[in-house]
Amino acid sequence: DDDLFPDIIVGNFAGGLSYYKGSTPPYFNIGIKTFPDIYTANNLSVYPNPCKDILQLSHPELNILHIAIVDIYGKFIMSTYTNKTIETVDISSLKPGMYFIKTTLENKQCINKKIIKNE
């Protein structure tokens, strides 16, 4: 509904769902961080692409929590944990070719992008 009161649906052990209609005014902070639906994969920037050595990832609003790089066969190549909106990754040790970069944002959204490693 559009009354601006937070509503919640909770699953229980028996497999059912319970719905709780919000009655707490929205100006009261209940300690739950929410994320608007506007955060999409299009907001994550990966550049330069193609890249020779230093790859930069950035998101305008959300922190990047995890970055993993896999090759075209799905083999894990490298991984790093962070908690910043802008992060750099040194890919100079990778062989030239195509790779996939899997990024996890603080809203737990996983974004996969293709990158090209140049010589």
N, CA, C and O of each residue as an XYZ file, in Angstrom:
476
protein
N       0.834     -1.190      0.000
C       0.000      0.000      0.000
C       0.878      1.253      0.000
O       2.095      1.150      0.156
N       0.295      2.402     -0.168
C       1.054      3.650     -0.279
C       0.928      4.539      0.951
O       0.956      5.763      0.826
N       0.788      3.942      2.150
C       0.621      4.768      3.353
C       1.961      5.177      3.971
O       1.975      5.879      4.983
N       3.085      4.755      3.386
C       4.440      5.071      3.818
C       4.844      4.404      5.128
O       5.924      4.684      5.647
N       4.003      3.528      5.674
C       4.360      2.761      6.848
C       4.999      1.461      6.372
O       4.473      0.818      5.463
N       6.141      1.052      6.977
C       6.799     -0.175      6.518
C       5.982     -1.418      6.850
O       5.585     -1.617      7.998
N       5.731     -2.253      5.841
C       5.053     -3.527      6.006
C       6.103     -4.627      5.884
O       7.154     -4.418      5.278
N       5.823     -5.797      6.458
C       6.793     -6.891      6.389
C       6.063     -8.214      6.239
O       4.994     -8.426      6.812
N       6.666     -9.097      5.456
C       6.191    -10.472      5.309
C       7.305    -11.371      5.833
O       8.460    -11.246      5.427
N       6.942    -12.284      6.744
C       7.929    -13.150      7.381
C       7.528    -14.597      7.157
O       6.372    -14.968      7.361
N       8.498    -15.420      6.732
C       8.252    -16.846      6.586
C       8.420    -17.552      7.919
O       9.220    -17.138      8.758
N       7.650    -18.635      8.109
C       7.779    -19.386      9.354
C       8.236    -20.814      9.068
O       8.276    -21.234      7.911
N       8.578    -21.556     10.109
C       9.118    -22.900      9.949
C       8.110    -23.878      9.348
O       8.512    -24.875      8.748
N       6.833    -23.621      9.493
C       5.809    -24.517      8.961
C       5.587    -24.306      7.469
O       4.799    -25.024      6.854
N       6.278    -23.323      6.876
C       6.143    -23.075      5.447
C       5.159    -21.979      5.107
O       4.957    -21.674      3.931
N       4.549    -21.387      6.101
C       3.578    -20.322      5.858
C       4.226    -18.953      5.887
O       5.417    -18.814      6.163
N       3.424    -17.954      5.599
C       3.879    -16.568      5.626
C       2.990    -15.764      6.557
O       1.784    -15.998      6.640
N       3.588    -14.826      7.247
C       2.837    -13.917      8.114
C       3.034    -12.502      7.596
O       4.158    -12.101      7.292
N       1.953    -11.745      7.495
C       1.995    -10.364      7.011
C       1.739     -9.426      8.178
O       0.755     -9.581      8.902
N       2.628     -8.449      8.361
C       2.476     -7.475      9.417
C       2.339     -6.100      8.778
O       3.263     -5.618      8.122
N       1.187     -5.473      8.971
C       0.935     -4.148      8.420
C       1.604     -3.122      9.315
O       1.412     -3.110     10.531
N       2.392     -2.264      8.688
C       3.149     -1.280      9.443
C       2.271     -0.247     10.112
O       1.293      0.230      9.535
N       2.636      0.093     11.344
C       1.934      1.152     12.067
C       2.922      2.141     12.681
O       2.523      3.097     13.346
N       4.211      1.904     12.454
C       5.240      2.808     12.953
C       5.436      3.931     11.948
O       5.627      3.667     10.761
N       5.394      5.167     12.395
C       5.580      6.279     11.447
C       6.912      6.160     10.722
O       7.894      5.706     11.310
N       6.964      6.558      9.462
C       8.191      6.382      8.677
C       9.366      7.218      9.165
O      10.504      6.938      8.790
N       9.129      8.228      9.981
C      10.238      9.044     10.476
C      10.956      8.376     11.640
O      11.981      8.877     12.102
N      10.438      7.265     12.114
C      11.056      6.533     13.208
C      12.014      5.510     12.624
O      11.594      4.631     11.871
N      13.299      5.610     12.960
C      14.303      4.717     12.409
C      14.249      3.382     13.130
O      14.504      3.313     14.332
N      13.916      2.311     12.397
C      13.851      0.982     12.993
C      15.136      0.197     12.739
O      15.221     -0.978     13.096
N      16.142      0.836     12.122
C      17.449      0.208     11.967
C      17.600     -0.719     10.787
O      18.577     -1.465     10.726
N      16.672     -0.706      9.842
C      16.772     -1.560      8.664
C      17.146     -0.688      7.478
O      16.426      0.252      7.140
N      18.274     -0.999      6.843
C      18.712     -0.239      5.681
C      18.041     -0.815      4.443
O      18.138     -2.012      4.176
N      17.370      0.028      3.699
C      16.689     -0.423      2.490
C      17.355      0.194      1.273
O      18.014      1.228      1.371
N      17.178     -0.448      0.125
C      17.766      0.015     -1.114
C      16.671      0.168     -2.156
O      15.877     -0.752     -2.351
N      16.612      1.309     -2.828
C      15.621      1.471     -3.895
C      15.890      0.502     -5.041
O      17.008      0.013     -5.205
N      14.866      0.234     -5.819
C      14.986     -0.670     -6.957
C      15.759     -0.064     -8.121
O      15.988     -0.738     -9.125
N      16.167      1.207     -8.001
C      16.834      1.854     -9.124
C      18.278      1.412     -9.294
O      18.893      1.714    -10.317
N      18.842      0.692     -8.299
C      20.218      0.239     -8.408
C      20.259     -0.988     -9.315
O      19.812     -2.068     -8.929
N      20.783     -0.819    -10.491
C      20.826     -1.915    -11.452
C      22.249     -2.145    -11.921
O      23.173     -1.421    -11.552
N      22.400     -3.165    -12.740
C      23.709     -3.486    -13.297
C      24.237     -2.350    -14.157
O      25.452     -2.203    -14.296
N      23.360     -1.546    -14.735
C      23.807     -0.440    -15.573
C      24.527      0.630    -14.768
O      25.262      1.434    -15.341
N      24.336      0.658    -13.466
C      24.983      1.665    -12.627
C      26.413      1.288    -12.260
O      27.163      2.138    -11.780
N      26.810      0.032    -12.473
C      28.169     -0.381    -12.190
C      29.036     -0.092    -13.405
O      28.754     -0.563    -14.507
N      30.095      0.686    -13.198
C      31.024      1.015    -14.285
C      32.282      0.179    -14.141
O      32.850      0.075    -13.053
N      32.717     -0.420    -15.252
C      33.957     -1.183    -15.303
C      34.764     -0.599    -16.451
O      34.363     -0.709    -17.610
N      35.900      0.022    -16.139
C      36.672      0.718    -17.167
C      38.145      0.769    -16.792
O      38.471      0.640    -15.612
N      39.045      0.952    -17.747
C      38.786      0.884    -19.186
C      38.553     -0.565    -19.599
O      39.055     -1.490    -18.961
N      37.822     -0.744    -20.623
C      37.530     -2.088    -21.126
C      37.494     -2.016    -22.647
O      36.552     -1.446    -23.197
N      38.463     -2.561    -23.337
C      39.557     -3.440    -22.935
C      40.580     -2.738    -22.047
O      40.697     -1.513    -22.041
N      41.322     -3.567    -21.292
C      42.269     -3.040    -20.305
C      43.597     -3.789    -20.409
O      43.639     -4.963    -20.776
N      44.676     -3.088    -20.079
C      46.007     -3.701    -20.104
C      46.482     -4.099    -18.709
O      47.034     -5.184    -18.525
N      46.266     -3.210    -17.710
C      46.814     -3.519    -16.394
C      45.892     -3.180    -15.213
O      45.614     -4.061    -14.400
N      45.418     -1.959    -15.093
C      44.600     -1.561    -13.940
C      43.154     -1.340    -14.383
O      42.866     -0.496    -15.231
N      42.265     -2.114    -13.792
C      40.834     -2.040    -14.079
C      40.165     -1.314    -12.920
O      40.468     -1.584    -11.758
N      39.260     -0.398    -13.229
C      38.559      0.332    -12.178
C      37.082     -0.010    -12.212
O      36.470     -0.040    -13.280
N      36.506     -0.268    -11.038
C      35.085     -0.534    -10.880
C      34.511      0.537     -9.973
O      35.130      0.917     -8.979
N      33.313      1.028    -10.321
C      32.683      2.033     -9.463
C      31.171      1.937     -9.562
O      30.613      1.565    -10.595
N      30.536      2.277     -8.474
C      29.076      2.365     -8.408
C      28.749      3.698     -7.740
O      29.364      4.043     -6.731
N      27.782      4.463     -8.287
C      27.518      5.799     -7.746
C      26.924      5.820     -6.342
O      27.038      6.836     -5.656
N      26.302      4.753     -5.896
C      25.589      4.764     -4.612
C      26.006      3.662     -3.643
O      26.103      3.900     -2.439
N      26.253      2.463     -4.158
C      26.455      1.304     -3.286
C      27.914      0.896     -3.210
O      28.662      1.038     -4.178
N      28.314      0.388     -2.051
C      29.662     -0.143     -1.898
C      29.788     -1.478     -2.617
O      28.843     -2.266     -2.673
N      30.962     -1.712     -3.159
C      31.298     -2.993     -3.775
C      31.896     -3.854     -2.665
O      32.853     -3.443     -2.009
N      31.335     -5.050     -2.450
C      31.808     -5.904     -1.365
C      32.800     -6.957     -1.833
O      33.768     -7.254     -1.133
N      32.564     -7.526     -3.016
C      33.401     -8.628     -3.481
C      33.567     -8.549     -4.991
O      32.622     -8.236     -5.716
N      34.778     -8.836     -5.457
C      35.075     -8.864     -6.885
C      35.770    -10.189     -7.173
O      36.758    -10.536     -6.526
N      35.250    -10.921     -8.142
C      35.868    -12.184     -8.559
C      36.030    -12.169    -10.070
O      35.165    -11.674    -10.792
N      37.135    -12.711    -10.538
C      37.386    -12.805    -11.975
C      37.519    -14.275    -12.338
O      38.264    -15.018    -11.699
N      36.786    -14.693    -13.379
C      36.855    -16.061    -13.891
C      37.148    -16.006    -15.387
O      36.837    -15.023    -16.059
N      37.751    -17.079    -15.895
C      38.024    -17.119    -17.330
C      36.792    -17.618    -18.081
O      35.748    -17.866    -17.478
N      36.917    -17.763    -19.398
C      35.745    -18.135    -20.209
C      35.294    -19.567    -19.957
O      34.200    -19.950    -20.371
N      36.128    -20.368    -19.276
C      35.759    -21.746    -18.939
C      35.157    -21.845    -17.539
O      34.786    -22.932    -17.095
N      35.061    -20.714    -16.848
C      34.510    -20.697    -15.504
C      35.539    -20.949    -14.419
O      35.187    -21.078    -13.246
N      36.815    -21.022    -14.799
C      37.877    -21.249    -13.822
C      38.136    -19.969    -13.031
O      38.309    -18.891    -13.601
N      38.159    -20.110    -11.713
C      38.414    -18.991    -10.817
C      39.850    -18.503    -11.009
O      40.795    -19.291    -10.976
N      40.001    -17.180    -11.213
C      41.320    -16.597    -11.446
C      41.788    -15.779    -10.239
O      42.887    -15.996     -9.730
N      40.967    -14.855     -9.791
C      41.344    -14.016     -8.647
C      40.104    -13.479     -7.952
O      39.008    -13.471     -8.513
N      40.301    -13.029     -6.714
C      39.199    -12.525     -5.916
C      39.718    -11.499     -4.925
O      40.852    -11.589     -4.455
N      38.871    -10.515     -4.610
C      39.238     -9.527     -3.603
C      37.976     -9.050     -2.890
O      36.903     -8.963     -3.486
N      38.127     -8.746     -1.617
C      37.043     -8.192     -0.815
C      37.330     -6.718     -0.572
O      38.482     -6.320     -0.402
N      36.279     -5.917     -0.556
C      36.420     -4.487     -0.354
C      35.136     -3.962      0.280
O      34.215     -4.735      0.545
N      35.068     -2.688      0.520
C      33.842     -2.061      1.024
C      33.849     -0.593      0.612
O      33.685      0.305      1.438
N      34.045     -0.369     -0.700
C      34.141      0.982     -1.236
C      33.275      1.105     -2.485
O      32.915      0.099     -3.097
N      32.946      2.324     -2.857
C      32.181      2.543     -4.088
C      33.081      2.548     -5.312
O      32.604      2.368     -6.432
N      34.386      2.752     -5.111
C      35.356      2.713     -6.209
C      36.482      1.774     -5.809
O      37.032      1.881     -4.713
N      36.821      0.853     -6.705
C      37.887     -0.108     -6.412
C      38.710     -0.346     -7.678
O      38.169     -0.351     -8.784
N      40.009     -0.540     -7.511
C      40.872     -0.877     -8.639
C      41.353     -2.314     -8.496
O      41.557     -2.811     -7.388
N      41.528     -2.972     -9.643
C      41.996     -4.351     -9.677
C      43.159     -4.422    -10.662
O      43.041     -3.976    -11.803
N      44.269     -4.977    -10.222
C      45.439     -5.136    -11.084
C      45.300     -6.454    -11.843
O      45.374     -7.532    -11.252
N      45.098     -6.357    -13.162
C      44.961     -7.558    -13.983
C      46.176     -7.754    -14.895
O      46.105     -8.498    -15.873
N      47.291     -7.086    -14.574
C      48.480     -7.167    -15.421
C      49.049     -8.584    -15.491
O      49.715     -8.928    -16.467
N      48.800     -9.407    -14.479
C      49.330    -10.776    -14.470
C      48.487    -11.746    -15.311
O      48.912    -12.876    -15.551
N      47.316    -11.326    -15.753
C      46.453    -12.192    -16.557
C      46.959    -12.277    -17.992
O      47.548    -11.330    -18.512
N      46.720    -13.424    -18.625
C      47.040    -13.580    -20.042
C      46.001    -12.810    -20.851
O      44.858    -12.671    -20.415
N      46.385    -12.310    -22.022
C      45.407    -11.614    -22.866
C      44.226    -12.532    -23.217
O      44.401    -13.722    -23.477
N      43.033    -11.954    -23.216
C      41.838    -12.728    -23.539
C      40.599    -12.142    -22.889
O      40.610    -11.022    -22.379
N      39.525    -12.930    -22.919
C      38.254    -12.499    -22.361
C      38.051    -13.141    -20.990
O      38.348    -14.319    -20.789
N      37.545    -12.350    -20.060
C      37.270    -12.812    -18.700
C      35.903    -12.277    -18.270
O      35.348    -11.372    -18.894
N      35.381    -12.850    -17.205
C      34.145    -12.355    -16.611
C      34.448    -11.882    -15.199
O      35.166    -12.537    -14.444
N      33.890    -10.742    -14.866
C      34.080    -10.183    -13.534
C      32.731    -10.207    -12.818
O      31.746     -9.649    -13.302
N      32.704    -10.858    -11.664
C      31.480    -10.970    -10.859
C      31.633    -10.060     -9.659
O      32.552    -10.221     -8.855
N      30.728     -9.102     -9.542
C      30.795     -8.107     -8.478
C      29.569     -8.242     -7.582
O      28.443     -8.340     -8.070
N      29.790     -8.246     -6.278
C      28.696     -8.282     -5.313
C      28.620     -6.918     -4.635
O      29.602     -6.434     -4.073
N      27.435     -6.305     -4.698
C      27.212     -5.000     -4.082
C      26.667     -5.164     -2.669
O      26.279     -6.263     -2.272
N      26.638     -4.067     -1.910
C      26.190     -4.147     -0.513
C      24.721     -4.520     -0.366
O      24.306     -4.942      0.714
N      23.918     -4.375     -1.427
C      22.526     -4.823     -1.372
C      22.403     -6.285     -1.769
O      21.299     -6.783     -1.987
N      23.551     -6.983     -1.864
C      23.672     -8.412     -2.181
C      23.359     -8.714     -3.650
O      23.215     -9.881     -4.016
N      23.252     -7.705     -4.480
C      23.049     -7.903     -5.910
C      24.374     -8.318     -6.539
O      25.407     -7.696     -6.291
N      24.341     -9.365     -7.351
C      25.529     -9.825     -8.070
C      25.423     -9.372     -9.518
O      24.396     -9.562    -10.171
N      26.499     -8.772    -10.008
C      26.525     -8.247    -11.367
C      27.693     -8.894    -12.100
O      28.824     -8.873    -11.616
N      27.419     -9.467    -13.263
C      28.455    -10.083    -14.078
C      28.701     -9.218    -15.303
O      27.763     -8.800    -15.982
N      29.976     -8.954    -15.579
C      30.350     -8.168    -16.755
C      31.514     -8.859    -17.454
O      32.319     -9.548    -16.827
N      31.583     -8.660    -18.759
C      32.668     -9.209    -19.559
C      33.781     -8.168    -19.638
O      33.515     -6.982    -19.832
N      35.028     -8.615    -19.487
C      36.170     -7.718    -19.663
C      37.143     -8.355    -20.645
O      37.221     -9.578    -20.766
N      37.878     -7.505    -21.340
C      38.896     -7.948    -22.277
C      40.253     -7.496    -21.752
O      40.446     -6.319    -21.447
N      41.199     -8.442    -21.645
C      42.567     -8.135    -21.220
C      43.424     -8.031    -22.477
O      43.529     -8.984    -23.249
N      44.040     -6.856    -22.676
C      44.949     -6.625    -23.791
C      46.374     -6.953    -23.387
O      46.684     -7.108    -22.205
N      47.247     -7.058    -24.404
C      48.679     -7.255    -24.140
C      49.315     -5.978    -23.676
O      50.516     -5.950    -23.405
